[in-house]
Amino acid sequence: MKLAVDLKTLPTNKPIVAYCYTGQNSSFLAAYLRLLGYDVKSLLFGVNGLAYDNMAAAGMTIFDDTQIMGYDYVP
């Protein structure tokens, strides 16, 4: 983010939702912005969280149980 340009466009009086494709980058951004005093949340799983069911229905490539390999999900 460019401080002189981008930060001035963010609201300081209401919550902000940051998102990216997987949720990893937006979580870093949310942590950074929280340190600066913004009320920011990162969208869990990013766009994948929003579009997963639609992607599966359309026959697009998605993660399945064989790729997850039984790893526990820890929020």
Secondary structure, DSSP 8 states (H G I E B T S, - for coil): --TTTTGGGS-SSS-EEE--SSSHHHHHHHHHHHHTT--EEE-TTHHHHHHHHHHHHTT-----HHHHTT-----
